[in-house]
Amino acid sequence: QVQLVESGGGLVQAGGSLRLSCVASGRIGSTNAMGWYRQAPGKQRELVASITSRGSTNYADSVKGRFTISRDNAKNTVYLQMNSLKPEDTAVYYCNADIRLTFAIATANYWGQGTQVTVSS
């Protein structure tokens, strides 16, 4: 089966930067769309950024111009470069991916366990 593992979260001051990574491992045939979501205390989980297998990207309005999503298909890895961080960005960030298993026809959706990002003011 597939496992997604996030890393790179931590504590940073407002205006600082962090780079999140998510590595997919397991019996991976191919990785299609990937994305980052976040969930702050008392709020619903929301899409932050997504990227297709061909590199087309989409961002939440709140992070446009500050965050950049990218991927390395050879490494089954997706990144989120976060610049000019604000206290409002504080949340647990989750990796998400549509993955086809080895020798499988259809794709399935997977979630990582999440990594905490805390931005102090």
Summary of the structure (lengths in Angstrom):
residues: 121
radius of gyration: 14.2
end to end distance: 40.7
largest distance: 49.0
contacts: 364
relative contact order: 0.33
helix: 7%
strand: 60%
